C-alpha cells in the first residue's frame, strides 16, 4: 500500500502479522553526506522512558529485544520489530533520519533524494506499506519519517515525514531525552552516539502548551512551521490559512489553492481531508511572513453543529520541540466559519501564537479576512461553497 504524508493506515488489523521489517532508504546524490537512522521507543505521552529507549548504531537492540537495528549501510537501514515482545510501556516506535554534523558541514535533506520507508511482514515478505517522501524538505538536518503505533489493540502506521532543524540533538529533546548546549550534556550525547554531535545554534526549551481563551504565547521562530487542524467527527472540515507576506501580499491557502513551497506564499496545504481527521499547512519560510490566520470552514452539507462538539483545534509546531494547541471553548451551532489561531512573525527571534476563537454570523458563508496590521474581521470575505 502506497501512503502519503499525514496518512494513517492499519498494519495488523485483519492480518496475522507479528514481526515487521522496516526499511529506510535514500540516495546521497554522489555527495559525502553521512546519514544515520535511529528509532525512539515512546510511551503514551509520546516520550522516551530513558536513554535505553533510543536505538541507533551504538545501541541497536531494545532492552526487551523487541526492536533491533539489523542492517545499517551507506544508503539503507533495516529494523526488525517483534510486536508480541513489545513492552506495554512502548506504545509507539518513531523512525528517524539525521545528517551527522549537518549544520556544521552545511548539509541538509534538501541535498538527499529518493527517501522512502517500507514495512514488510517478516514471515511472508509481503510488502504492507510504502512511503516515499522528502520533496518538501529543504534545510532540515533531521526527519521523523514515520511511526508504528498501537491503537485499540492493533498496530498502525503514521506517515509523518516531518523535518527538524538542529539534527540529532533536536530529535532527542523532542522525544524527552534531555540534551542541552552546555558541555556536560553535550558530552553525554556524544558518549551515547560515539561520535561528535553538532551543537544547536542556541538551546531551545521544549514546550507543549494548550492556550487558554484569548491567551497568546511566544515560541522560537524557526525555519519551518507546521500547523494542523484536527477534529473528531465524521464531518468534513477545511483548514484555511490566510496570510500577509512581508512585502504586503495578501491571500489564502486552502484546498483550491494549495500554495507553493519555494515561491510566494511559501505556504502549502497537504491535501484535502474528506472526513474526520487532520489537515496540515506548512509555512516553509516564516521569515517571509508577517501574519497568518488559521480558520476552519464547515461545508453546508454538514448541516448545523458546533465546531466545539467536533473537538476541532489548531496545533502549531515550530519543529524545534515547541508545540502550541489552540482549542475551542464556545458552543456555536450555526456558524460555518471559525477563526482559531493567529501567528505574528514580525519579531526577529520569536513568533507569537494567539488563541482568537471567533465565529461567523449565523447562516453566512462569507469568509474571514486578514488585514495588513494583523487584525482580522469575520463575515466580510468571499462566499464559500463546497
GUSE-239299 format. One record per residue (C-alpha): residue number from 1; residue in one letter; y, x, z. Coordinates in nm, 3 decimals. Example, Ala and Ser with C-alpha at 12.3 -4.5 7.8 and 13.67 -1.06 7.14 Angstrom:
% GUSE-239299
SITE|1|A|-0.450|1.230|0.780 .
SITE|2|S|-0.106|1.367|0.714 .
//
This chain:
% GUSE-239299
SITE|1|X|0.000|0.000|0.000 .
SITE|2|X|0.337|0.142|-0.101 .
SITE|3|X|0.609|0.074|0.155 .
SITE|4|X|0.985|0.116|0.152 .
SITE|5|X|1.229|0.234|0.416 .
SITE|6|X|1.262|-0.013|0.704 .
SITE|7|X|0.935|-0.192|0.625 .
SITE|8|X|0.670|-0.256|0.891 .
SITE|9|X|0.307|-0.308|0.784 .
SITE|10|X|-0.027|-0.364|0.963 .
SITE|11|X|-0.283|-0.084|0.971 .
SITE|12|X|-0.575|-0.206|1.180 .
SITE|13|X|-0.536|-0.585|1.167 .
SITE|14|X|-0.834|-0.730|0.980 .
SITE|15|X|-0.984|-0.382|0.936 .
SITE|16|X|-1.247|-0.184|1.126 .
SITE|17|X|-1.036|0.130|1.149 .
SITE|18|X|-1.045|0.363|1.448 .
SITE|19|X|-0.942|0.703|1.310 .
SITE|20|X|-0.647|0.780|1.085 .
SITE|21|X|-0.539|1.078|0.880 .
SITE|22|X|-0.161|1.107|0.848 .
SITE|23|X|-0.044|1.348|0.577 .
SITE|24|X|0.313|1.465|0.525 .
SITE|25|X|0.403|1.644|0.201 .
SITE|26|X|0.719|1.788|0.047 .
SITE|27|X|0.850|2.029|-0.217 .
SITE|28|X|1.098|2.308|-0.138 .
SITE|29|X|1.225|2.333|-0.497 .
SITE|30|X|1.148|2.707|-0.506 .
SITE|31|X|1.379|2.772|-0.210 .
SITE|32|X|1.269|2.961|0.105 .
SITE|33|X|1.307|2.663|0.337 .
SITE|34|X|1.084|2.664|0.646 .
SITE|35|X|0.984|2.307|0.731 .
SITE|36|X|0.790|2.216|1.045 .
SITE|37|X|0.610|1.891|1.123 .
SITE|38|X|0.584|1.751|1.474 .
SITE|39|X|0.456|1.435|1.644 .
SITE|40|X|0.606|1.271|1.951 .
SITE|41|X|0.381|1.053|2.169 .
SITE|42|X|0.606|0.779|2.305 .
SITE|43|X|0.581|0.524|2.585 .
SITE|44|X|0.700|0.163|2.573 .
SITE|45|X|1.056|0.283|2.634 .
SITE|46|X|1.040|0.498|2.320 .
SITE|47|X|1.044|0.818|2.526 .
SITE|48|X|0.806|1.109|2.585 .
SITE|49|X|0.648|1.127|2.929 .
SITE|50|X|0.682|1.506|2.926 .
SITE|51|X|0.662|1.821|2.716 .
SITE|52|X|0.290|1.762|2.668 .
SITE|53|X|0.379|1.456|2.457 .
SITE|54|X|0.541|1.681|2.195 .
SITE|55|X|0.289|1.814|1.940 .
SITE|56|X|0.373|2.096|1.699 .
SITE|57|X|0.213|2.412|1.558 .
SITE|58|X|0.223|2.581|1.901 .
SITE|59|X|0.078|2.278|2.082 .
SITE|60|X|-0.128|2.092|1.820 .
SITE|61|X|-0.352|1.870|2.038 .
SITE|62|X|-0.262|1.597|2.284 .
SITE|63|X|-0.397|1.608|2.640 .
SITE|64|X|-0.631|1.313|2.574 .
SITE|65|X|-0.746|1.467|2.242 .
SITE|66|X|-0.637|1.153|2.055 .
SITE|67|X|-0.380|1.323|1.830 .
SITE|68|X|-0.448|1.655|1.658 .
SITE|69|X|-0.250|1.853|1.405 .
SITE|70|X|-0.532|1.999|1.198 .
SITE|71|X|-0.351|2.148|0.900 .
SITE|72|X|-0.005|2.298|0.854 .
SITE|73|X|0.079|2.456|0.519 .
SITE|74|X|0.393|2.553|0.332 .
SITE|75|X|0.428|2.204|0.187 .
SITE|76|X|0.185|1.992|0.386 .
SITE|77|X|0.091|1.878|0.736 .
SITE|78|X|-0.215|1.676|0.831 .
SITE|79|X|-0.256|1.499|1.166 .
SITE|80|X|-0.561|1.305|1.288 .
SITE|81|X|-0.529|1.004|1.520 .
SITE|82|X|-0.822|0.866|1.721 .
SITE|83|X|-0.686|0.525|1.814 .
SITE|84|X|-0.961|0.440|2.064 .
SITE|85|X|-0.895|0.761|2.257 .
SITE|86|X|-0.524|0.695|2.283 .
SITE|87|X|-0.390|0.685|2.637 .
SITE|88|X|-0.243|0.349|2.747 .
SITE|89|X|0.079|0.542|2.808 .
SITE|90|X|0.110|0.607|2.435 .
SITE|91|X|0.247|0.302|2.259 .
SITE|92|X|0.384|0.483|1.956 .
SITE|93|X|0.345|0.811|1.766 .
SITE|94|X|0.654|0.927|1.575 .
SITE|95|X|0.602|1.172|1.288 .
SITE|96|X|0.890|1.409|1.217 .
SITE|97|X|1.002|1.698|0.997 .
SITE|98|X|1.259|1.964|1.082 .
SITE|99|X|1.410|2.261|0.900 .
SITE|100|X|1.381|2.574|1.111 .
SITE|101|X|1.729|2.716|1.175 .
SITE|102|X|1.866|2.472|0.918 .
SITE|103|X|2.226|2.470|1.041 .
SITE|104|X|2.230|2.847|1.081 .
SITE|105|X|2.096|2.907|0.731 .
SITE|106|X|2.292|2.628|0.561 .
SITE|107|X|1.971|2.449|0.464 .
SITE|108|X|1.911|2.074|0.474 .
SITE|109|X|1.683|1.799|0.345 .
SITE|110|X|1.914|1.733|0.053 .
SITE|111|X|1.755|2.050|-0.089 .
SITE|112|X|1.399|1.918|-0.046 .
SITE|113|X|1.222|1.678|-0.282 .
SITE|114|X|0.906|1.470|-0.317 .
SITE|115|X|0.893|1.381|0.052 .
SITE|116|X|0.605|1.148|0.132 .
SITE|117|X|0.377|1.023|0.406 .
SITE|118|X|0.025|0.887|0.356 .
SITE|119|X|-0.206|0.719|0.605 .
SITE|120|X|-0.578|0.702|0.528 .
SITE|121|X|-0.888|0.573|0.703 .
SITE|122|X|-1.064|0.891|0.812 .
SITE|123|X|-1.411|0.732|0.789 .
SITE|124|X|-1.384|0.594|0.436 .
SITE|125|X|-1.096|0.792|0.285 .
SITE|126|X|-0.926|0.466|0.187 .
SITE|127|X|-0.551|0.507|0.147 .
SITE|128|X|-0.382|0.249|0.371 .
SITE|129|X|-0.012|0.337|0.345 .
SITE|130|X|0.205|0.546|0.112 .
SITE|131|X|0.571|0.602|0.196 .
SITE|132|X|0.792|0.803|-0.042 .
SITE|133|X|1.139|0.870|0.092 .
SITE|134|X|1.432|1.112|0.110 .
SITE|135|X|1.657|1.025|-0.185 .
SITE|136|X|1.932|0.916|0.056 .
SITE|137|X|1.918|1.240|0.261 .
SITE|138|X|2.199|1.494|0.229 .
SITE|139|X|2.282|1.745|0.504 .
SITE|140|X|2.027|1.632|0.764 .
SITE|141|X|1.807|1.901|0.922 .
SITE|142|X|1.558|1.667|1.093 .
SITE|143|X|1.384|1.344|0.995 .
SITE|144|X|1.193|1.076|1.181 .
SITE|145|X|0.962|0.993|0.891 .
SITE|146|X|0.768|0.702|1.037 .
SITE|147|X|0.596|0.559|1.341 .
SITE|148|X|0.243|0.436|1.411 .
SITE|149|X|0.281|0.187|1.694 .
SITE|150|X|0.084|-0.068|1.896 .
SITE|151|X|0.185|-0.433|1.864 .
SITE|152|X|-0.010|-0.723|2.013 .
SITE|153|X|-0.329|-0.520|2.026 .
SITE|154|X|-0.309|-0.392|1.666 .
SITE|155|X|-0.165|-0.072|1.523 .
SITE|156|X|0.114|-0.094|1.267 .
SITE|157|X|0.329|0.148|1.069 .
SITE|158|X|0.708|0.150|1.056 .
SITE|159|X|0.868|0.336|0.764 .
SITE|160|X|1.175|0.493|0.927 .
SITE|161|X|1.299|0.774|0.701 .
SITE|162|X|1.596|0.836|0.929 .
SITE|163|X|1.776|1.171|0.924 .
SITE|164|X|1.927|1.362|1.216 .
SITE|165|X|2.177|1.644|1.246 .
SITE|166|X|2.100|1.916|1.499 .
SITE|167|X|1.742|1.995|1.398 .
SITE|168|X|1.458|2.005|1.647 .
SITE|169|X|1.689|2.001|1.950 .
SITE|170|X|1.840|1.667|1.841 .
SITE|171|X|1.494|1.515|1.792 .
SITE|172|X|1.374|1.632|2.132 .
SITE|173|X|1.677|1.483|2.303 .
SITE|174|X|1.634|1.158|2.112 .
SITE|175|X|1.280|1.122|2.248 .
SITE|176|X|1.355|1.220|2.607 .
SITE|177|X|1.273|1.591|2.610 .
SITE|178|X|1.585|1.741|2.761 .
SITE|179|X|1.740|2.023|2.562 .
SITE|180|X|2.091|2.139|2.645 .
SITE|181|X|2.303|2.405|2.482 .
SITE|182|X|2.301|2.635|2.785 .
SITE|183|X|2.082|2.946|2.791 .
SITE|184|X|1.823|2.808|3.034 .
SITE|185|X|1.742|2.503|2.826 .
SITE|186|X|1.755|2.699|2.503 .
SITE|187|X|1.502|2.946|2.642 .
SITE|188|X|1.282|2.653|2.749 .
SITE|189|X|1.277|2.506|2.397 .
SITE|190|X|1.222|2.846|2.239 .
SITE|191|X|0.925|2.906|2.467 .
SITE|192|X|0.774|2.576|2.351 .
SITE|193|X|0.804|2.646|1.979 .
SITE|194|X|0.757|3.026|1.997 .
SITE|195|X|1.048|3.074|1.757 .
SITE|196|X|1.428|3.078|1.777 .
SITE|197|X|1.591|2.737|1.753 .
SITE|198|X|1.933|2.685|1.605 .
SITE|199|X|2.172|2.559|1.871 .
SITE|200|X|2.352|2.235|1.803 .
SITE|201|X|2.723|2.268|1.733 .
SITE|202|X|2.804|2.108|2.065 .
SITE|203|X|2.590|1.930|2.322 .
SITE|204|X|2.589|1.553|2.276 .
SITE|205|X|2.487|1.344|2.575 .
SITE|206|X|2.207|1.100|2.480 .
SITE|207|X|2.323|0.742|2.527 .
SITE|208|X|2.170|0.398|2.490 .
SITE|209|X|2.404|0.118|2.587 .
SITE|210|X|2.440|-0.258|2.538 .
SITE|211|X|2.801|-0.372|2.520 .
SITE|212|X|2.936|-0.645|2.739 .
SITE|213|X|3.156|-0.918|2.595 .
SITE|214|X|3.463|-0.769|2.421 .
SITE|215|X|3.372|-0.422|2.551 .
SITE|216|X|3.420|-0.101|2.349 .
SITE|217|X|3.271|0.246|2.385 .
SITE|218|X|3.331|0.579|2.215 .
SITE|219|X|3.039|0.787|2.085 .
SITE|220|X|3.028|1.110|1.887 .
SITE|221|X|3.146|1.082|1.528 .
SITE|222|X|2.856|1.216|1.324 .
SITE|223|X|2.788|1.291|0.959 .
SITE|224|X|2.589|0.970|0.909 .
SITE|225|X|2.583|0.637|1.091 .
SITE|226|X|2.303|0.380|1.068 .
SITE|227|X|2.379|0.019|1.163 .
SITE|228|X|2.127|-0.264|1.173 .
SITE|229|X|2.143|-0.639|1.201 .
SITE|230|X|1.836|-0.754|1.392 .
SITE|231|X|1.723|-1.107|1.469 .
SITE|232|X|1.420|-1.303|1.586 .
SITE|233|X|1.397|-1.617|1.377 .
SITE|234|X|1.236|-1.725|1.051 .
SITE|235|X|1.582|-1.798|0.917 .
SITE|236|X|1.739|-1.570|0.657 .
SITE|237|X|2.046|-1.382|0.781 .
SITE|238|X|2.252|-1.138|0.576 .
SITE|239|X|2.436|-0.831|0.700 .
SITE|240|X|2.785|-0.776|0.562 .
SITE|241|X|2.975|-0.452|0.612 .
SITE|242|X|3.348|-0.496|0.548 .
SITE|243|X|3.529|-0.164|0.519 .
SITE|244|X|3.864|0.011|0.488 .
SITE|245|X|3.849|0.367|0.349 .
SITE|246|X|4.088|0.649|0.439 .
SITE|247|X|4.266|0.604|0.106 .
SITE|248|X|4.324|0.234|0.182 .
SITE|249|X|4.047|0.094|-0.039 .
SITE|250|X|3.908|-0.232|0.099 .
SITE|251|X|3.580|-0.403|0.022 .
SITE|252|X|3.240|-0.512|0.146 .
SITE|253|X|2.880|-0.404|0.112 .
SITE|254|X|2.616|-0.679|0.108 .
SITE|255|X|2.311|-0.792|-0.089 .
SITE|256|X|2.505|-0.845|-0.414 .
SITE|257|X|2.699|-0.517|-0.397 .
SITE|258|X|2.472|-0.275|-0.204 .
SITE|259|X|2.716|0.017|-0.230 .
SITE|260|X|2.682|0.388|-0.309 .
SITE|261|X|2.589|0.692|-0.100 .
SITE|262|X|2.766|0.969|-0.293 .
SITE|263|X|3.081|0.791|-0.410 .
SITE|264|X|3.306|0.519|-0.275 .
SITE|265|X|3.246|0.336|-0.048 .
SITE|266|X|2.989|0.592|0.084 .
SITE|267|X|2.802|0.297|0.236 .
SITE|268|X|2.467|0.149|0.130 .
SITE|269|X|2.263|-0.156|0.222 .
SITE|270|X|1.887|-0.108|0.245 .
SITE|271|X|1.768|-0.423|0.068 .
SITE|272|X|1.792|-0.794|0.147 .
SITE|273|X|1.552|-0.929|0.407 .
SITE|274|X|1.432|-1.279|0.319 .
SITE|275|X|1.317|-1.382|0.665 .
SITE|276|X|1.306|-1.275|1.027 .
SITE|277|X|1.359|-0.907|1.084 .
SITE|278|X|1.622|-0.647|1.014 .
SITE|279|X|1.877|-0.534|0.757 .
SITE|280|X|2.022|-0.184|0.757 .
SITE|281|X|2.353|-0.037|0.646 .
SITE|282|X|2.405|0.340|0.623 .
SITE|283|X|2.751|0.495|0.641 .
SITE|284|X|2.694|0.823|0.457 .
SITE|285|X|3.039|0.975|0.507 .
SITE|286|X|3.210|0.845|0.822 .
SITE|287|X|3.487|1.098|0.758 .
SITE|288|X|3.593|0.889|0.455 .
SITE|289|X|3.619|0.565|0.655 .
SITE|290|X|3.888|0.414|0.874 .
SITE|291|X|3.721|0.092|0.988 .
SITE|292|X|3.408|-0.113|0.931 .
SITE|293|X|3.330|-0.465|1.050 .
SITE|294|X|2.970|-0.584|1.076 .
SITE|295|X|2.922|-0.956|1.025 .
SITE|296|X|2.627|-1.188|0.974 .
SITE|297|X|2.606|-1.481|0.734 .
SITE|298|X|2.356|-1.763|0.775 .
SITE|299|X|2.277|-1.934|0.445 .
SITE|300|X|2.349|-2.306|0.410 .
SITE|301|X|1.977|-2.361|0.354 .
SITE|302|X|1.918|-2.250|0.716 .
SITE|303|X|2.087|-2.565|0.840 .
SITE|304|X|2.266|-2.562|1.174 .
SITE|305|X|2.166|-2.339|1.458 .
SITE|306|X|2.311|-2.082|1.692 .
SITE|307|X|2.320|-1.714|1.599 .
SITE|308|X|2.263|-1.651|1.968 .
SITE|309|X|1.941|-1.853|1.963 .
SITE|310|X|1.823|-1.628|1.678 .
SITE|311|X|1.880|-1.332|1.914 .
SITE|312|X|2.098|-1.170|1.649 .
SITE|313|X|2.252|-0.834|1.739 .
SITE|314|X|2.409|-0.531|1.574 .
SITE|315|X|2.283|-0.183|1.662 .
SITE|316|X|2.489|0.129|1.580 .
SITE|317|X|2.314|0.469|1.579 .
SITE|318|X|2.505|0.794|1.523 .
SITE|319|X|2.178|0.983|1.455 .
SITE|320|X|2.259|1.218|1.742 .
SITE|321|X|2.077|1.028|2.015 .
SITE|322|X|2.357|0.780|2.086 .
SITE|323|X|2.285|0.409|2.025 .
SITE|324|X|2.511|0.111|2.091 .
SITE|325|X|2.391|-0.251|2.079 .
SITE|326|X|2.636|-0.536|2.033 .
SITE|327|X|2.464|-0.866|2.128 .
SITE|328|X|2.589|-1.224|2.106 .
SITE|329|X|2.684|-1.425|2.414 .
SITE|330|X|2.827|-1.755|2.287 .
SITE|331|X|2.639|-2.061|2.166 .
SITE|332|X|2.782|-2.194|1.842 .
SITE|333|X|2.560|-2.431|1.644 .
SITE|334|X|2.787|-2.496|1.346 .
SITE|335|X|2.914|-2.160|1.219 .
SITE|336|X|2.788|-1.992|0.901 .
SITE|337|X|2.961|-1.663|0.989 .
SITE|338|X|2.984|-1.442|1.295 .
SITE|339|X|3.165|-1.109|1.328 .
SITE|340|X|2.962|-0.899|1.570 .
SITE|341|X|3.083|-0.539|1.594 .
SITE|342|X|3.357|-0.312|1.462 .
SITE|343|X|3.374|0.068|1.433 .
SITE|344|X|3.700|0.261|1.441 .
SITE|345|X|3.655|0.600|1.267 .
SITE|346|X|4.018|0.713|1.288 .
SITE|347|X|3.965|0.969|1.569 .
SITE|348|X|3.867|1.318|1.452 .
SITE|349|X|3.584|1.367|1.703 .
SITE|350|X|3.467|1.026|1.823 .
SITE|351|X|3.422|0.674|1.689 .
SITE|352|X|3.483|0.359|1.887 .
SITE|353|X|3.225|0.077|1.870 .
SITE|354|X|3.362|-0.262|1.978 .
SITE|355|X|3.198|-0.594|2.059 .
SITE|356|X|3.409|-0.851|1.870 .
SITE|357|X|3.198|-1.170|1.866 .
SITE|358|X|3.394|-1.429|1.670 .
SITE|359|X|3.272|-1.732|1.471 .
SITE|360|X|3.388|-1.916|1.161 .
SITE|361|X|3.511|-2.272|1.180 .
SITE|362|X|3.252|-2.547|1.171 .
SITE|363|X|3.117|-2.602|0.821 .
SITE|364|X|3.328|-2.342|0.638 .
SITE|365|X|3.171|-2.068|0.429 .
SITE|366|X|3.484|-1.859|0.389 .
SITE|367|X|3.405|-1.504|0.494 .
SITE|368|X|3.597|-1.283|0.736 .
SITE|369|X|3.849|-1.027|0.605 .
SITE|370|X|3.913|-0.680|0.748 .
SITE|371|X|4.271|-0.552|0.721 .
SITE|372|X|4.428|-0.207|0.685 .
SITE|373|X|4.519|-0.181|1.054 .
SITE|374|X|4.164|-0.258|1.168 .
SITE|375|X|4.233|-0.618|1.265 .
SITE|376|X|4.029|-0.896|1.107 .
SITE|377|X|4.051|-1.270|1.051 .
SITE|378|X|3.785|-1.537|1.012 .
SITE|379|X|3.782|-1.822|0.756 .
SITE|380|X|4.013|-1.654|0.500 .
SITE|381|X|3.780|-1.467|0.263 .
SITE|382|X|3.585|-1.588|-0.041 .
SITE|383|X|3.339|-1.875|-0.007 .
SITE|384|X|2.981|-1.750|0.013 .
SITE|385|X|2.683|-1.928|-0.142 .
SITE|386|X|2.319|-1.823|-0.130 .
//
